């Protein structure tokens, strides 16, 4: 059972309008997985709402002084601050842990390639005395000279990789448990695919922030129910919902722009390079020059093209989901903004905020990515390497 506790909120809105101290039941933050401070969120929402209300009163553009452009810039900065408050430190730490383990695995694989090369070049077969006496893989690698020495180092590296992969699997399990704690059902496979993708962090962050937005909206509904007949306070709470729509829209628009303007053009460039390499290799093969090597080059580039096509499908699938959700966000945001300007009955606000919470729930479900299976381990590894290239 989820434990409930009573929170007393002194909602500091603006210097001209102070909301009354209210008491309401809210889910325990640890039980739900949300870690933000409610007072801090309400303060930041209030600050954002002041800027939002100021924008229509300003000129669109001025050579000197404050205009709509500068106010919009301030609003975006305020929304970014709010976004950071909503983001989960726990999930951030798990994402960093996942990336760190990936780096360690890649480092071990790189060392193995070096050990295998040195093993081929080594003139002695038997294990050297120095590698038997010196402790630690690093020192052993510095004095290794024989084939047996390098074989021992390769085996040690295999053990390290196996341990890192176990930790990686456990990290995915912990991430799945975290998402479950905030009401999101994601399989470890879904999370693994997302973390392998260049947009994975953004998808997971949006999932957390948007669920927090829904959670805060329910709290605003509860606060509104306790304001009595005060239209002034009720309307201000509804204005906060309008700000939350703008936050959601900002994250979605940024996500779509990154895919359209950054990742897809880069993928196209990688595709053209691979196609050029294949064309050149086949041209040389026709001259019967190093046919075996060139054939291997063609196969390698064909795998690259396959992974690029898979990557593009993954990105487009996620982009299309967010695009559809953003279309709905913009429509609901326009309605909410118009309603905020015209609402005249405090009794109607609670229902409007409840509608907002329901809309946020629908928007969240629209953005959950599909599971896409990798055909084999080689494809998965190439996919991750391509992510590293896309990240620059």
MOWO-V906629 format. One record per helix or strand. SS is the DSSP state (h for helix, s for strand). FROM is the first residue (numbers start at 1). TO is the last residue. Records with the same first field share a line. If there is no record, write none. Layout:
SS=FROM-TO ; FROM-TO
This chain:
s=4-10 ; 21-27 ; 124-124 ; 146-146
h=29-32 ; 38-55 ; 68-86 ; 89-121 ; 129-133 ; 137-143 ; 147-181 ; 188-196 ; 200-225 ; 231-285 ; 291-342 ; 346-367 ; 377-390
